[in-house]
């Protein structure tokens, strides 16, 4: 019974991160920032790290789990972006087009993936991890300390690079796969 429960922990962490989307928006709406928001971001980051670690440890890492992990990240960070726009519009507004372009590219890639492969990709590329770390830093800087520079600029640039790389990998791959670390892996698979 304990073994079965352990196998569910990665899914529970993904659901937990999804559930944190609501407070991410509401805290921004009510301008509750600072330490409370930093704790929210830390909880989301820890759930993101440990869902994968525990899935591998308990032997339950599957393509389906990785897809939901990616979806949970996207949904949670969308909620955080909404919260940032609500709490600190003047800090976020200069990067509006870059911030909008990232999820737009994500939607384009998901649509392309579904048309080509019949399901969304979950590459978990290094560029996506760098983007995630920079986005987390930027969100903590804005929501925790009312400061966007230079972190938000770096996060937007990394996000655009990550999304373009993901779309390029989807275009180049002949069959659906997951956990592709970088576009170089795709180039090598074509030879």
C-alpha positions, 0 to 999 in steps of 0.5 A: 500500500505504501508503495502504491502511495509513493507512486502517486506522489509525483502526480500529487505534486503536479496537481499541487502546482496546478492548484497554486495557479489560483492563489498566484492570480488572487495574491496579485489581484489583492496586491499581496506580495513580498514574502507570501508570494516568495513562499508560493513561488518556492513551493511551486519550484520545489514541487516542480523539481521533486515531481521528476526526481520522485517519478524517476526514483519510484519508476513511474516517469512516463511520457504522460507524466512528463506532458502533465508536468510541462502543462502544469508549469505552463498553467502555473506561470501563466497565473503568475504572469497575470498576478504580476500584471495585476500587482505591478503593471508598470514593472511588467508593461515594458516587456509586454510583447515579449511576455505575450510572444512566449505563450503564443509560441507555446500555443503554436508549438502545441498545435503543431505537435498535435497536428504532427504527432497527435499529442503535445511534446514534453522536451524538458530541454536545457533551454527550458530549464534555464528559462524556468530558472530565470522566470522564477528569479524574475517572478520572485524579484518582481513579486517579492521585491518590486524589482524587475531589472535585469531579471525580467529582461533575461527571462523573456530572452531565454523564454523566446529562445526556449520556445523557438528551440522547442518549435524547431525540434518539433519541426525536425523530429520525425516521430514523437519523443520526450526528454530531448535535452537540446536541438543538437540531439535532434540534429544527431538523430537525423544523421 
